[in-house]
Amino acid sequence: MTRISSALPKCLLVLGAGLLVLTSMAWSADDKDRADIDKRLDASAKVLNEIMATPDKAIPDKVMSDAKCVAVVPSMVKIAVGFGGSHGKGVATCRTGNGTWSAPAPITITGGSWGLQLGGQAVDLVMIVTNEDGMQHLLSSKFKLGADASAAAGPVGRDAAADTDIKMRAEVLTYSRARGVFAGIDLNGSAITQDKDETRILYGTFVPFGDILSGKVPAVGASEPFLAAIRRYSGQAREHGELKPSAGIQNTASR
């Protein structure tokens, strides 16, 4: 009996230490995950700023000013060894009913292509939703380019107009940048879905895709560089004041 009594405090001590280690590991993982999504938001803003800084290679002003939604995927990985595939994580935002841009929604894009291929590269990807039908497909939180929504390689050049009207018939215009070269890209067959895990990390709880992109959720402070870039190039900055924070932005996500 005495042995049991003396061993009990030691067991409790070991158990308590174990719980502290597990708790600290969980906090560390949460912090890393949050840092990853914050970096992705910053990288998305950087991609858009760098692309639009080169007028003759940028997304046309007309495309940006008429955009219903914009999605950016920094460093989408494309790997090909006989069977080609791609996967990337990014963020999307849509115009709300009052003309401002919604809080960003984390997304994933996956796709594949058959062929005799060998190699791999990372590309920056930008997708512009051009009309209401395309916006509704994006709000559904899961759709495939070319099947559920028509897609086309977007025209390039800030002042491009010759083929813009033709390509604007597509619900989604797609662009890529690899090794400094920016051009339209064919992404037919790629699937776009809501990244539920990163949604929980960014907003502290799971929020439906449609609620985020329709403006029902306030943006977190880390979103501001990305939203500022969207406003700047879509024309909203000129209408409502350059780089002013969106209404309802909060500094931190509720945990």
N, C-alpha and C positions, 0 to 999 in steps of 0.2 A: 504493500500500500504506500509505503514511504517512497519507494522507487518511482511509482506512478506519479505521485504528487510532485516529486522533484523534477521529473521529466516534462511535466505539463507546461511549466513556464518556458522551457527551452523550445518546445514545439510551437507554442504561441509566438515566441520571438522569431523563429524561422518562418512561420506562416506570415507574420506581419511584414518581415523583410521581403518575402517573396511578392506579397501584394504591392509593396512600395515599388519594387523593380518593375512589375508588370504595368502599374499605373504610369510610372515615368516613361516606359517604353511606348505606351499608348499616346501620351501627351506628345512625345517626340515625333511619333508617326503623324499625328494630327498636324503638328507645326510644319513638318516637311511637306505634307500634302497641300496645306494652305499656301506655303511658299511656292510650290509648283504651279498652282493655278494663278497666283499673282504674277509669276514670271511669264506665264502664257499670255495673260492680258497685256503685259508690257511688250512682249514680243510681237503680239498682233498689232499693237499701235505702231511699233517700229516698222514692221513690214509695210503697212499702209502708207506711213509717212515717206519711207524710202522709195516706194513705187511711184507715188504721186509727185515726188520731187524731180522726176525726169519727164518733162512735158511731152516729148516725142515718143515715150514708151509707157506713158501712164494710162490709167483707165479714163476714157473720155468723160469730160465734165457732164455731158448730157446723161450718160449712164449713171453716174453718181447722184446727180440731182433728181433723177426719176426713180432711184432705187427704193424698193419697198422694204428690203432687208439686205444686210451685208454680213457675210460670214468670212472669217479669216482663220486659216489653219497654218501656223508657222511650223516649218520643218516637218512636213508630211514625209514619211519614209517610203520610198519606192524601192522594192527589191525584186530582182528577177533572176531566177536560175531555172530555165525551162518554163516554169510557171511564174508569171509576174503578179505581184500583189502590192497593195499600198494601204497604209494605215496612218491616221493622224488625229490629233486632238486640237480643237480650237474653240472659238466663241462666235456667237451670232447675235445680232440685234435687229429689231424691226421698228419701222415708224409706227407710232401709236396714233390714236384718234385725234390728238391735238397737234400732231406734226412733229413732236419730239421723238427721240430715240429711246427705246426700251432699255432696261437693264440687260446686260449680256447673259446669254444662256450657253453653258458649255455643251459642245457637240463632239461627236466622233465621226470620221468618214473612213469607210473601208471599201476596197474595190480590188478587182483582179483582172488579168488579161492573159490569154493563152498565146503562146508563140515561142519561137526559138530565141531566147533572151539570156543574157548573162551580164550582171552588173548590179549596181545599186546607187541611189543618190537620195538626198533629202531636198525637197522643194517646198517653197512657200506657196500657199494656195489662197486665192480670193474668189468668193462666189457672190454674185450680185443677183438677187431676186428682183425681177423686173415688173411683175404685175400681181394682181390680187390672187389669181389662181396659184401662182408659185408661192405666194405668202401663205396661203391656206395649207399647201403641202408641207411647208416648213413647220407651221404651227402644229401639224399632226404628230410631230416628234419622231417620225420615222418614214422615210420615203427613198426611192431609188431614182437617181438621175437617168433620164431617157426612158424610163418605164412609167413611173408615177408623175414625173414632171419633165417637160422637154428642156433640154440643155444644149448649149452651143458655146464654142470657143468665142470669147468676147473680143470685140474690136479694140485696137490699141492706139493710143495717141490722144492727148488731152483735147485736141480740137477735131478728132476724127468724126466724120459725119456721113461719109459716102455709103458705108454698109451698116451703120448703126441702126437705122430704122428697120432694115431687114432682120438683123440679128435680134433686135428687141422683141421680135415675135416669140422668141424662146422665153420660157419662164425663168430660166436660170442662165446667166452668163458666167463662164468660168475662165479663170486666169491662173497662171503659174509662173514662178520665178525660180530658176535653177542656175547656179554659177553666174549670177548677175544678169542673165538673160530673162526678160519678161515678155510673155506672149500669151495668147489665148490657148486653152488646152481642152481636149475632149475628155470629159469625165463620165460619159455615159456608162451606166452599169455600176457606178459607185453608190453606196448606200450611206445616207446621212441619218444619224440618230441622236437623241438626247443622251448626254453623258450623265447618267443619274448619280454616280458616285461623286463626280466633281461638282454637281449641282448641290449635293448635301454639304460638301466642304465649303463651297463659296457662300451659301446662304444659311448654313447652320441646320438646315432641314431640307427634305425633299420638297421641291416646288414643281408643279406641272409645267411643261414647256410652254403651253399656251398662256398660262398666267404670267410667266416672265416676259415673253415677247409681246404681249398685249399691253404691257405697262402697269400691271397690277402689283408688281414687286419693286420696291425701291432698290436702286443700284448701290453697291458697296463702294467705299472710297477707292479701293484698288482698281475699280473699273474706269475711273476718270480719264487716264491717258488714252485708253481705247475709244471711249465715247467722244472725247475731245477731237480725236482724229476723224471719226465718222462725221461729226458735226461740221468740221472744217471743210471737208471735201464734198459733202452732200449739199452745201449751201445753207444749212441751218445756222451755222456760225455767223454768216453775214446778216441773216434775218433777225437773230435773237441775241447777238453779241458774241464776239470771238472768244472761245475757250471758257465761257462761263459754265460752272458746274450745273448739271441737270437738277431740276427740282426733285427733292426727296432722296438725294444721295446721302448715305449714312457712312460714317467713318469705318465702322467695323461690322462684320456680319454677326448676327446674334448667334451665340453658341448654344 
